[in-house]
């Protein structure tokens, strides 16, 4: 049961992170900031695996 809870928490955290990055991308004012956020999102996805 503990591993199920842990997996659920990890999925919820990943979803929150994706939503936060998506919101930041929508608010970004410059292409450079957008690129930085996309780099951050890409790096986080590689670190999670």
Secondary structure, 3 states (H helix, E strand, C coil): CHHHHHHHHHHHHHHHHHHHHHHHHHHCCCHHHHHHHHHHHHHHHHHHC
